[in-house]
Each structure stands twice: as C-alpha cells, then as structure tokens.
Amino acid sequence: MYCSGCGQGLQPGQGVCPRCGRPVAMAPPQVPMAPPPVPGFQFELQSYAGKVRALGIVWIIYGGLTLLLSFVGMEFARAFMFNRFGPWGHWEGPFRPEWFGPAFLQFIWVFVGLRAVLLFAAGWGLMERAPWGRVLAIVAAFLSIVKIPIGTAIGIWTLVTLMGYRNQTLYDQLP
C-alpha cells in the first residue's frame, strides 16, 4: 500500500503517512471472491436438447410445406398439360401429354411423396432423439441443400448442429 499524496510505501495498519502526514484511507478488507459457477455438462446437454427439438420441429414444418407446395405445383402442371388453360395450354407435335403426361405426373408424385416422408421421418426421429433420426436428418440435409433458400438454410443448420464428434457425443447422451 502507498500514500496517495507522496507515494511513500506504507505498512499495513498505518493511519498517517510518515513523510507528508496525510491521513491514509483504509481499504476495506479484501474478501476472497469465489469464482463464478461454470456451466457444466448438464447445462450444455439441456441447451443441445433444445436445439435438436427445434430442428426436429423445423424439419416437420418443412416437410408439410414441401408437400403443400408440391400439391399446388402438380395441380398447375396437370391443368397445363390437359388444356385447362385455353390456348396457352395447347400442345402440338408428336409428344402430346395424353401419352406421357399421366406417367410423368405419377413419377413426380412418387418422388415428392418419398421426399416428404423422408423430411417427416427426419423431424420425428430428431423429436424422439432416436439414433437413426440423426443419420436420417443428415441425409435429408444433404439432399435439401440444393433447394434454395429454405432447404439450404435448414440443411446447413442441420449439418452444423448434428455433425462432428462433440455433437455426436451430445446427441448420444440425450435422454
């Protein structure tokens, strides 16, 4: 401890500076402070469980949105192929939709249905915290990453949340 007036070194408990005579302000006794609590593994696990739950909900919503928008698009394609738009939907030439249209639409419906089932299953697996749910969500993320912008955003979020050794360990520890 030093004098605030002249800088003279002081002994603990000295009330006046021996050089300049200035009264020494006594500092309150220092109480050792406990370090702040560090969030433990349980806190990190609860935080990760909330992220996985939110991700599962988003996958289910994205699956429903995909199914709804696919249904609207397929109805539009069917109306266009089978001349329900008047002169704008008229087809000429050797490839008429009456020949290939129904088969093509059925193929697209099967593809859309399988994709929607994959998205719903990924969301449900994450909500249930099943071991296969993580793998299925990663597969769905890789397949959806080309669906700009929503699929890309959800795919990147899924990969960041679920991939890596630390995240795999946390996912395996979820109750």
C-alpha positions as CSV (number, residue, x, y, z in Angstrom):
1,M,0.0,0.0,0.0
2,Y,1.3,3.5,-0.9
3,C,0.4,7.1,0.2
4,S,-1.9,8.8,-2.3
5,G,-0.1,12.2,-1.7
6,C,3.7,11.4,-1.9
7,G,3.9,7.8,-3.0
8,Q,5.7,6.7,0.2
9,G,5.4,3.0,1.0
10,L,3.2,2.3,4.0
11,Q,2.9,-0.5,6.4
12,P,-0.5,-2.2,6.8
13,G,-2.5,-0.6,9.6
14,Q,-0.6,2.8,9.5
15,G,-3.1,5.7,9.8
16,V,-0.8,8.6,8.7
17,C,2.0,8.9,6.1
18,P,5.3,9.3,8.0
19,R,6.7,11.6,5.2
20,C,3.8,14.0,4.4
21,G,1.5,13.5,7.3
22,R,-1.5,12.8,5.1
23,P,-4.2,10.5,6.6
24,V,-4.3,7.1,4.9
25,A,-7.7,5.9,3.7
26,M,-8.1,2.4,4.9
27,A,-9.1,0.0,2.2
28,P,-11.9,-2.4,3.2
29,P,-10.7,-5.9,3.9
30,Q,-10.5,-8.0,0.9
31,V,-12.8,-10.9,0.9
32,P,-11.7,-13.6,-1.4
33,M,-14.4,-14.0,-4.1
34,A,-15.5,-17.3,-5.3
35,P,-15.2,-17.8,-9.0
36,P,-18.4,-17.6,-10.9
37,P,-20.0,-21.0,-11.5
38,V,-19.1,-22.6,-14.8
39,P,-21.9,-24.1,-16.7
40,G,-21.4,-27.8,-16.6
41,F,-22.1,-30.7,-18.9
42,Q,-25.8,-30.9,-17.8
43,F,-26.4,-27.3,-18.9
44,E,-24.7,-27.9,-22.2
45,L,-26.8,-31.1,-22.7
46,Q,-30.0,-29.2,-22.0
47,S,-29.1,-26.5,-24.4
48,Y,-28.3,-29.0,-27.1
49,A,-31.6,-30.9,-26.5
50,G,-33.5,-27.6,-27.1
51,K,-31.6,-27.1,-30.4
52,V,-32.3,-30.7,-31.5
53,R,-36.0,-30.3,-30.6
54,A,-36.3,-27.0,-32.6
55,L,-34.5,-28.6,-35.5
56,G,-37.0,-31.5,-35.5
57,I,-40.0,-29.2,-35.5
58,V,-38.5,-27.2,-38.4
59,W,-38.0,-30.4,-40.4
60,I,-41.6,-31.4,-39.8
61,I,-42.8,-28.0,-40.9
62,Y,-40.6,-28.1,-43.9
63,G,-42.0,-31.5,-44.9
64,G,-45.5,-30.2,-44.7
65,L,-44.6,-27.1,-46.7
66,T,-42.9,-29.2,-49.3
67,L,-46.0,-31.4,-49.6
68,L,-48.4,-28.5,-49.8
69,L,-46.4,-26.6,-52.5
70,S,-45.8,-29.8,-54.5
71,F,-49.5,-30.4,-54.5
72,V,-50.2,-26.9,-55.8
73,G,-47.5,-27.2,-58.4
74,M,-48.7,-30.6,-59.6
75,E,-52.3,-29.4,-60.0
76,F,-50.9,-26.5,-62.0
77,A,-48.9,-28.9,-64.2
78,R,-51.9,-31.2,-64.7
79,A,-54.1,-28.3,-65.7
80,F,-51.5,-27.0,-68.1
81,M,-50.9,-30.5,-69.7
82,F,-54.5,-31.3,-70.2
83,N,-55.6,-28.0,-71.9
84,R,-57.4,-26.4,-69.0
85,F,-55.8,-23.0,-69.7
86,G,-57.4,-22.4,-73.1
87,P,-55.0,-21.6,-75.9
88,W,-52.0,-21.3,-73.5
89,G,-52.1,-25.0,-72.6
90,H,-52.4,-26.3,-76.1
91,W,-49.8,-28.9,-77.1
92,E,-48.7,-29.6,-80.7
93,G,-46.4,-32.2,-82.1
94,P,-45.6,-35.9,-81.5
95,F,-45.1,-35.6,-77.7
96,R,-48.6,-35.0,-76.5
97,P,-49.3,-35.0,-72.8
98,E,-52.0,-37.6,-73.2
99,W,-49.3,-40.1,-73.9
100,F,-46.7,-39.3,-71.4
101,G,-48.4,-36.9,-69.0
102,P,-50.1,-39.3,-66.6
103,A,-46.9,-41.5,-66.2
104,F,-44.7,-38.4,-65.8
105,L,-47.0,-36.9,-63.1
106,Q,-47.2,-40.3,-61.3
107,F,-43.4,-40.4,-61.3
108,I,-43.2,-36.9,-59.9
109,W,-45.8,-37.7,-57.2
110,V,-43.9,-40.7,-56.1
111,F,-40.7,-38.7,-55.9
112,V,-42.4,-35.9,-54.0
113,G,-44.1,-38.4,-51.6
114,L,-40.8,-40.1,-50.8
115,R,-39.1,-36.8,-50.2
116,A,-41.9,-35.6,-47.9
117,V,-41.8,-39.0,-46.0
118,L,-38.0,-38.5,-45.6
119,L,-38.4,-35.0,-44.2
120,F,-41.2,-36.0,-41.8
121,A,-39.2,-39.0,-40.6
122,A,-36.1,-36.9,-40.0
123,G,-38.1,-34.5,-38.0
124,W,-39.8,-37.2,-36.0
125,G,-36.6,-39.0,-35.4
126,L,-35.0,-35.8,-34.0
127,M,-38.0,-35.1,-31.8
128,E,-37.8,-38.7,-30.4
129,R,-34.0,-38.4,-30.2
130,A,-33.7,-41.8,-31.9
131,P,-30.2,-42.8,-33.0
132,W,-31.4,-43.2,-36.6
133,G,-33.0,-39.8,-36.5
134,R,-29.6,-38.0,-36.5
135,V,-28.4,-40.1,-39.6
136,L,-31.7,-39.5,-41.4
137,A,-31.6,-35.8,-40.7
138,I,-28.1,-35.6,-42.1
139,V,-29.1,-37.4,-45.3
140,A,-32.1,-35.1,-45.6
141,A,-29.9,-32.1,-45.1
142,F,-27.5,-33.2,-47.9
143,L,-30.5,-33.8,-50.2
144,S,-32.2,-30.5,-49.3
145,I,-29.2,-28.3,-49.5
146,V,-29.8,-27.6,-53.2
147,K,-33.3,-26.3,-52.5
148,I,-32.5,-22.6,-52.3
149,P,-33.2,-20.7,-49.9
150,I,-35.2,-22.6,-47.3
151,G,-33.7,-26.1,-47.9
152,T,-30.2,-24.6,-48.0
153,A,-30.7,-22.8,-44.7
154,I,-32.2,-25.9,-42.9
155,G,-29.6,-28.2,-44.4
156,I,-26.7,-26.0,-43.2
157,W,-28.3,-25.6,-39.8
158,T,-28.8,-29.4,-39.5
159,L,-25.2,-30.1,-40.6
160,V,-23.8,-27.6,-38.1
161,T,-26.0,-28.9,-35.3
162,L,-25.6,-32.6,-35.8
163,M,-22.2,-33.3,-37.4
164,G,-18.9,-33.5,-35.6
165,Y,-17.6,-35.6,-32.7
166,R,-18.8,-33.2,-30.0
167,N,-22.3,-33.0,-31.4
168,Q,-22.5,-36.8,-31.9
169,T,-21.4,-37.3,-28.2
170,L,-24.0,-34.8,-27.1
171,Y,-26.7,-36.4,-29.2
172,D,-25.8,-39.9,-27.9
173,Q,-26.2,-38.5,-24.3
174,L,-29.6,-37.1,-24.8
175,P,-32.3,-38.7,-22.6
